Every structure is written in C-alpha cells, then in structure tokens.
Amino acid sequence: MGSVAFLIRRLTATVVVVDDGVATGSTARACLSRLEASDADRVVLAVPVGPPDTITALEEQADQVVCLEIPTGFRGVGQLYRDFTQVSDEEAMDYLEQ
C-alpha cells in the first residue's frame, strides 16, 4: 500500500481504476476514497459488471463509472465470466511487467 500511496500523491491527470467487477463495491469504494485525497484531475472507474444499486452508489464517488453490464438479476461477478479463476499476486505482477 505504501507504493500506491506514493503514486497517488504524484497523480494530477485522469486516473482510471479498473476492477474485474463489483458486487458490494467495498474494494472500489476504498480505492476511490483514497484517490479523493489526491490531486487527480479526474477519476474514472471501469468495470465489466456490477449490480444497479452498487453502480449508482459508485457514481457518486467517481467522476465517471463505465460498466458494460448492469444486470437486474445480479448474483455475482463470476456469473458473466466463462472462467473466473482467481489470479495470484505474482501472476498479476508478471502480466503487468509484460
């Protein structure tokens, strides 16, 4: 978290927060709250799926929320994925380094 805080202090442009989907939105809300204290000019949240009430709540925190699917019968983020296998931190870092 220290490196994230370091980066946030230096952000002054548009920041795009990407998540694999939101259910309750608690992780996205925590991230957006942290960014509210930064000097970012604009904060955009981009997610592929989320329930209507969560997306509405997140729209109050971000300058823009882009969500591809907002199903009324939302049961979970994984319902719209063919494969929702969890990725380890190490795998994620390897992908980012590529």
Secondary structure, DSSP 8 states (H G I E B T S, - for coil): -HHHHHHHHT--SEEEEE-S--SS-HHHHHHHHHHHTS--SEEEEEEEE--HHHHHHHHTTSSEEEEEE--TT---GGGG-S------HHHHHHHHH-
